[in-house]
């Protein structure tokens, strides 16, 4: 009984004291003015407690942290072959010299001989045959392969030969069969011109 009385009395005293404390403004103000408890920084002053303790401390001088020796060194790119462009027009290709072509065919002669037909003279003095030498499209010489002979025919044939034949004769000079008739040898001159005309037609 005595114990129950002490318990009730103590409970009432504590309740009274709590009411007194809440009602007292001075006590509340004191409680508000008390500084809040600051967390203890185990790393010491000047160190951010939120920073990772394993991370290295910042350099107070502001210099950038040096990379550690274990960091991978940057690999330099492999050197590429420098390509040099040549200016246009200077490219040269060396070709092996080709051997000169050899032909077994004999070279054609630049001059040729053309022979006219044998022509009988009107007076039956004999026969006349003319041959011309041609170079390109030009007559360079004329000769007689046959002329009348015997008696006066030798004289007339000689006159015709001297006037028409040779490199400086009338055939070379006129380059045609339009020759002047040799005086006293009309028949021989006409036979000569007839054979010459046929030779020129064959040559050209």
Secondary structure, 3 states (H helix, E strand, C coil): CHHHHHHHHHHHHHHHHHHHHHHCHHHHHHHHHCCCCCCCCCCCCCCCCCCCCCCCCCCCCCCCCCCCCCCCCCCCCCCCCCCCCCCCCCCCCCCCCCCCCCCCCCCCCCEEEEECCCEECCCCCCEEEEEEEEECCEEEEEEEEECCCCCHHHHHHHHHHHHHCCCCCHHHHHCCCCCCCCCCCHHHHHHHHHHHHHHHHHHC
